[in-house]
């Protein structure tokens, strides 16, 4: 049975939307090692349609020489959650349709290893609300953005998590690993 591992870049105030604000902090090589460990254990990718459409042009033309993560993103089977078909066709991909917790449970049941999720805010919110996230990897940046979508929207029920790991990087980013209680 598979487990879902979510990776998000977030600001101190919880904003994760359009993380261009991460650029000024650079990318600590140890962050790459952490992400490589997550993706290395993953056998599938689960994305929301919008993130899939954003990732496709960014990753589909990259080679392993340009970015060691390229083979993972290009060759790993991607499952896309969205009410309509994505406007791109990128590597091995399957459209799951609109968010359906039971369909994602079936995906978990039929997958060995981790199912990697990045970005995909609407999808991640649904996964969290349905108790489908097994690992939550937050890379928290030392900035309060002040506006934008937050990982947890106002008015949602409390989500209780247990801290299972953490890293502090030289660029000021903190990696927090949570599991559901």
Residue pairs with C-beta under 8 A, 6 or more apart in sequence:
1 108
1 109
1 111
1 112
2 43
2 44
2 107
2 108
2 109
2 110
2 111
2 112
2 113
2 114
2 115
3 108
3 113
3 114
3 115
3 134
3 135
4 46
4 104
4 108
4 114
4 115
4 117
4 127
4 132
4 133
4 134
4 135
5 38
5 41
5 42
5 114
5 115
5 116
5 117
5 134
5 135
5 137
6 117
6 118
6 124
6 127
6 133
6 135
6 136
6 137
7 35
7 38
7 116
7 117
7 118
7 137
7 139
8 16
8 118
8 119
8 124
8 136
8 137
8 138
8 139
8 151
9 16
9 19
9 22
9 139
9 141
10 16
10 138
10 139
10 140
10 141
10 151
11 21
11 140
11 141
11 143
11 144
11 145
12 140
12 141
12 142
12 143
12 144
13 144
13 145
13 146
13 150
14 150
14 151
14 152
15 21
15 145
15 146
15 147
15 148
15 149
15 150
16 119
16 121
16 148
16 149
16 150
16 151
17 121
17 148
17 149
18 148
21 141
21 143
21 145
22 141
25 141
25 142
25 143
25 171
25 172
25 173
26 171
27 171
28 169
28 170
28 171
28 173
30 167
30 169
30 170
31 139
31 169
31 171
31 173
31 175
32 68
34 137
34 167
34 175
35 69
36 68
36 69
38 114
38 116
38 137
39 69
39 72
39 116
40 72
41 113
41 114
42 72
42 76
42 113
42 114
42 115
42 116
43 76
43 77
43 111
43 112
43 113
43 114
43 115
44 76
44 77
44 78
44 79
44 107
44 111
44 113
44 114
44 115
44 116
45 73
45 76
45 77
45 78
45 79
45 115
45 116
45 117
45 118
46 78
46 79
46 81
46 104
46 107
46 115
46 116
46 117
46 120
46 123
47 55
47 78
47 79
47 80
47 81
47 117
47 118
47 119
47 120
47 123
48 80
48 81
48 82
48 119
48 120
48 121
48 122
48 123
48 124
49 80
49 81
49 82
49 83
49 84
49 86
50 82
50 120
50 122
51 118
51 119
51 120
51 123
52 78
52 80
52 82
52 86
52 88
52 90
52 93
53 86
53 87
53 88
54 119
55 73
55 90
55 118
55 119
56 86
56 88
56 90
57 88
59 69
59 70
59 73
59 74
59 90
60 74
60 88
60 90
60 91
62 69
62 70
62 73
62 74
63 70
64 70
64 71
73 91
74 90
74 91
75 91
75 92
76 91
76 92
76 116
77 91
77 92
77 93
77 94
78 90
78 91
78 92
78 93
78 94
79 93
79 94
79 96
79 107
79 115
80 86
80 93
80 94
80 95
80 96
81 96
81 97
81 98
81 99
81 104
81 120
81 123
82 95
82 97
82 98
83 97
83 98
85 95
86 93
86 95
96 103
96 104
96 107
97 103
99 122
99 123
99 126
101 126
101 130
101 132
104 127
104 130
104 132
105 132
107 115
108 115
108 132
114 135
117 123
117 124
117 127
121 149
121 151
124 133
124 151
125 151
125 152
125 153
125 156
127 133
128 136
128 152
128 159
129 156
129 157
131 180
133 180
134 179
134 180
135 164
135 177
135 178
135 179
136 161
136 177
136 178
136 179
137 175
137 176
137 177
138 151
138 175
138 176
138 177
138 178
139 173
139 174
139 175
140 173
140 174
140 175
140 176
141 172
141 173
142 172
142 173
152 159
159 180
160 180
160 181
161 178
161 179
161 180
161 181
162 178
162 179
162 180
162 181
163 176
163 177
163 178
164 177
164 178
164 179
165 175
165 176
165 177
166 174
166 175
166 176
166 177
167 174
167 175
168 174
168 175
169 175
